[in-house]
Amino acid sequence: MLRATLYIAVGWLLIAVVAGLGHSLGLTVMLPASSVVVLTHMAFSSGAAGELEGEDERPAGIHRPPLAADLAVALTLGYLEDVHQGHLSGTLSLAHGLTFLVLRWASYRIAIDRLGARTVVTLIAAALVDLLTASILVLIAPGLGLDRAGFIASATAGLHWHVLATGLAMPAIWFTLEAVFRASRRVQNVSRPVSTASTLIRSGVRSRRPPAMPRREPSPRRPAPRE
């Protein structure tokens, strides 16, 4: 629950910050899709605190949070994007949900523990969200009284710039997510009492034991003197 809440809160804050900066500064360049970076981080995270696979000591195998909870977060982020961008409700929600399912499927087959891999996966995810959004809008364009051919041309005109802007903004957004979840882990560790030896060993703290006293061997008995 905490993990989902943090992802929604950080995602909503990033969407508002990017939109606010673009509006207040009058930026005419393509703005990044911050929610796509959040989706990528969430799809490849392995624990309740959002850490990536391989960053903590875990048993062998791939550990992922429940799919339903993460999918609900992806749909929520898509709905927030719909509200901020003025799209039809459900357009970006559906695109984000489908993209997250693809990312979760890929997370069982590849690892993105390096910056280059994270950038490539984020670029692919951003392109997939844009293509799915354009496809959904093209399908419903006749019902809205829009020309399908003209709509396709306008929807795909700045697609590569949007993807590029998302890739360039990925390191900063990824660092923000890591900092938030790192702080969350510290708060949880402080509030949780450390009582068992297994918890100490897992966190890297070794309990101090008193030094063992040397054993004193019994001295051999001397034979009694004969009278």
C-alpha positions as semicolon CSV with decimal commas, in nm:
position;residue;x (nm);y (nm);z (nm)
1;M;0,000;0,000;0,000
2;L;0,281;0,241;0,089
3;R;0,461;0,156;-0,233
4;A;0,157;0,231;-0,448
5;T;0,088;0,553;-0,259
6;L;0,444;0,674;-0,309
7;Y;0,438;0,599;-0,681
8;I;0,107;0,784;-0,729
9;A;0,218;1,081;-0,518
10;V;0,557;1,117;-0,687
11;G;0,405;1,061;-1,031
12;W;0,136;1,323;-0,977
13;L;0,392;1,571;-0,841
14;L;0,620;1,517;-1,142
15;I;0,330;1,562;-1,387
16;A;0,229;1,887;-1,215
17;V;0,588;2,017;-1,198
18;V;0,661;1,947;-1,566
19;A;0,332;2,103;-1,678
20;G;0,376;2,402;-1,445
21;L;0,730;2,473;-1,561
22;G;0,628;2,447;-1,924
23;H;0,338;2,688;-1,872
24;S;0,515;2,941;-1,650
25;L;0,835;2,956;-1,857
26;G;0,650;2,952;-2,186
27;L;0,846;2,655;-2,319
28;T;0,776;2,566;-2,680
29;V;0,988;2,249;-2,682
30;M;0,839;1,904;-2,632
31;L;0,804;1,820;-2,262
32;P;0,898;1,475;-2,124
33;A;0,647;1,213;-2,018
34;S;0,746;1,176;-1,653
35;S;0,480;0,912;-1,589
36;V;0,650;0,679;-1,840
37;V;0,969;0,685;-1,632
38;V;0,762;0,608;-1,322
39;L;0,602;0,314;-1,506
40;T;0,943;0,179;-1,606
41;H;1,080;0,207;-1,253
42;M;0,772;0,042;-1,108
43;A;0,771;-0,244;-1,359
44;F;1,132;-0,338;-1,289
45;S;1,127;-0,287;-0,912
46;S;1,139;-0,599;-0,700
47;G;1,042;-0,514;-0,344
48;A;0,791;-0,334;-0,129
49;A;1,019;-0,029;-0,108
50;G;1,072;0,000;-0,482
51;E;1,432;-0,124;-0,508
52;L;1,550;-0,277;-0,833
53;E;1,640;-0,639;-0,880
54;G;1,993;-0,701;-0,758
55;E;2,021;-0,395;-0,532
56;D;1,943;-0,582;-0,213
57;E;2,033;-0,927;-0,093
58;R;1,742;-1,156;-0,175
59;P;1,700;-1,527;-0,238
60;A;1,759;-1,654;-0,588
61;G;1,483;-1,581;-0,838
62;I;1,283;-1,282;-0,955
63;H;1,056;-1,120;-0,699
64;R;0,783;-0,883;-0,814
65;P;0,499;-0,711;-0,625
66;P;0,137;-0,810;-0,704
67;L;0,043;-0,729;-1,062
68;A;-0,305;-0,599;-0,977
69;A;-0,174;-0,328;-0,741
70;D;0,088;-0,204;-0,986
71;L;-0,160;-0,210;-1,274
72;A;-0,398;0,004;-1,068
73;V;-0,114;0,254;-1,014
74;A;-0,043;0,260;-1,389
75;L;-0,410;0,326;-1,470
76;T;-0,420;0,601;-1,209
77;L;-0,113;0,771;-1,355
78;G;-0,270;0,750;-1,699
79;Y;-0,589;0,910;-1,569
80;L;-0,386;1,194;-1,415
81;E;-0,216;1,245;-1,752
82;D;-0,561;1,256;-1,916
83;V;-0,670;1,527;-1,674
84;H;-0,357;1,740;-1,719
85;Q;-0,342;1,707;-2,099
86;G;-0,714;1,739;-2,163
87;H;-0,750;1,402;-2,338
88;L;-1,065;1,195;-2,333
89;S;-1,089;1,015;-2,000
90;G;-0,949;0,667;-2,035
91;T;-0,726;0,725;-2,339
92;L;-0,394;0,757;-2,160
93;S;-0,516;0,527;-1,883
94;L;-0,554;0,245;-2,134
95;A;-0,222;0,329;-2,300
96;H;-0,040;0,334;-1,964
97;G;-0,200;0,008;-1,854
98;L;-0,104;-0,177;-2,172
99;T;0,248;-0,034;-2,165
100;F;0,293;-0,141;-1,805
101;L;0,190;-0,497;-1,888
102;V;0,454;-0,506;-2,162
103;L;0,716;-0,364;-1,924
104;R;0,629;-0,614;-1,652
105;W;0,659;-0,898;-1,905
106;A;1,000;-0,765;-2,012
107;S;1,116;-0,733;-1,650
108;Y;1,124;-1,113;-1,620
109;R;1,359;-1,138;-1,917
110;I;1,600;-0,843;-1,901
111;A;1,771;-0,638;-1,631
112;I;1,818;-0,261;-1,641
113;D;2,071;-0,204;-1,365
114;R;2,276;0,033;-1,589
115;L;2,199;0,379;-1,720
116;G;2,217;0,275;-2,084
117;A;1,967;-0,008;-2,041
118;R;1,731;0,215;-1,845
119;T;1,746;0,479;-2,117
120;V;1,672;0,232;-2,396
121;V;1,378;0,076;-2,210
122;T;1,238;0,420;-2,123
123;L;1,262;0,532;-2,486
124;I;1,077;0,220;-2,600
125;A;0,811;0,268;-2,332
126;A;0,759;0,633;-2,427
127;A;0,723;0,543;-2,795
128;L;0,480;0,264;-2,706
129;V;0,260;0,497;-2,498
130;D;0,251;0,755;-2,778
131;L;0,170;0,494;-3,044
132;L;-0,104;0,337;-2,832
133;T;-0,253;0,678;-2,756
134;A;-0,252;0,775;-3,123
135;S;-0,404;0,440;-3,221
136;I;-0,686;0,475;-2,969
137;L;-0,762;0,830;-3,083
138;V;-0,750;0,728;-3,450
139;L;-1,002;0,452;-3,385
140;I;-1,249;0,690;-3,222
141;A;-1,175;0,987;-3,453
142;P;-1,473;0,928;-3,689
143;G;-1,710;0,925;-3,394
144;L;-1,572;1,263;-3,285
145;G;-1,608;1,411;-3,633
146;L;-1,231;1,427;-3,699
147;D;-1,048;1,347;-4,019
148;R;-0,856;1,025;-3,960
149;A;-0,577;1,094;-4,211
150;G;-0,510;1,444;-4,082
151;F;-0,523;1,325;-3,725
152;I;-0,262;1,055;-3,792
153;A;-0,027;1,309;-3,949
154;S;-0,060;1,550;-3,656
155;A;-0,029;1,277;-3,393
156;T;0,293;1,131;-3,532
157;A;0,460;1,463;-3,625
158;G;0,630;1,528;-3,290
159;L;0,644;1,172;-3,162
160;H;1,024;1,138;-3,188
161;W;1,080;1,467;-3,003
162;H;0,851;1,355;-2,722
163;V;1,038;1,026;-2,691
164;L;1,375;1,204;-2,697
165;A;1,267;1,451;-2,427
166;T;1,155;1,162;-2,206
167;G;1,489;0,986;-2,250
168;L;1,684;1,300;-2,161
169;A;1,475;1,359;-1,848
170;M;1,494;0,995;-1,737
171;P;1,811;1,016;-1,519
172;A;1,677;1,305;-1,310
173;I;1,335;1,143;-1,261
174;W;1,495;0,806;-1,183
175;F;1,723;0,968;-0,924
176;T;1,420;1,135;-0,764
177;L;1,236;0,803;-0,737
178;E;1,541;0,630;-0,590
179;A;1,585;0,909;-0,333
180;V;1,219;0,889;-0,228
181;F;1,224;0,511;-0,181
182;R;1,563;0,523;-0,008
183;A;1,420;0,770;0,243
184;S;1,115;0,547;0,283
185;R;1,334;0,248;0,365
186;R;1,525;0,448;0,624
187;V;1,204;0,560;0,794
188;Q;1,077;0,201;0,799
189;N;1,405;0,072;0,944
190;V;1,403;0,336;1,218
191;S;1,041;0,266;1,316
192;R;1,087;-0,112;1,309
193;P;1,263;-0,257;1,616
194;V;1,559;-0,480;1,542
195;S;1,525;-0,783;1,765
196;T;1,628;-1,102;1,590
197;A;1,975;-1,212;1,487
198;S;1,857;-1,283;1,130
199;T;1,745;-0,921;1,091
200;L;2,084;-0,802;1,213
201;I;2,270;-1,026;0,971
202;R;2,040;-0,926;0,680
203;S;2,100;-0,556;0,746
204;G;2,476;-0,604;0,768
205;V;2,505;-0,554;1,146
206;R;2,688;-0,821;1,338
207;S;2,610;-0,876;1,701
208;R;2,906;-0,850;1,936
209;R;2,972;-1,158;2,141
210;P;3,195;-1,165;2,446
211;P;3,531;-1,327;2,380
212;A;3,543;-1,694;2,463
213;M;3,738;-1,774;2,780
214;P;4,018;-2,025;2,737
215;R;3,953;-2,365;2,880
216;R;4,158;-2,471;3,176
217;E;4,260;-2,829;3,154
218;P;4,258;-3,014;3,485
219;S;4,607;-3,069;3,626
220;P;4,713;-3,434;3,651
221;R;4,687;-3,583;3,998
222;R;5,008;-3,667;4,174
223;P;5,034;-4,013;4,325
224;A;5,014;-4,019;4,702
225;P;5,355;-4,082;4,875
226;R;5,405;-4,433;5,006
227;E;5,484;-4,475;5,374
